[in-house]
Amino acid sequence: MKELQGPRAQLGRFEQFVRSELGPLVAGAEPLLTDVREGIAAIFPEAGGTRLAPKEHEARHEKLVASMDELEDVLEALQLAARSGHSAAGKARGGG
């Protein structure tokens, strides 16, 4: 089976990974994931889709980069929360 390589496929794999790592905490990143999903869809339209004019493409690209930067910060914070939650749960059960 050929592995999908496009930006949409990469984002899909990334989202699956984030969901598996963060579980319910992923809800905190959902608005930014939506922004990134919409940015990818606009910049990389499906076959036969309408391409953006150069200035619109540049503006959407800048917004996408900003959303991804913010998403990175949010995911780091959520990952720390997930880890500390696991540690706190383990301590409460008498573990780690």
Number of C-alpha atoms within 10 A of each C-alpha: 3 4 6 10 9 10 14 16 12 12 16 13 13 12 16 11 12 16 15 11 15 19 11 10 16 20 13 15 19 13 13 20 18 12 17 20 17 14 21 17 14 19 18 17 14 11 7 6 10 11 14 15 9 9 9 13 16 13 12 18 16 13 15 21 13 14 19 17 12 13 20 14 13 16 18 11 13 19 17 13 14 18 14 12 12 13 14 14 13 12 11 10 9 8 9 10
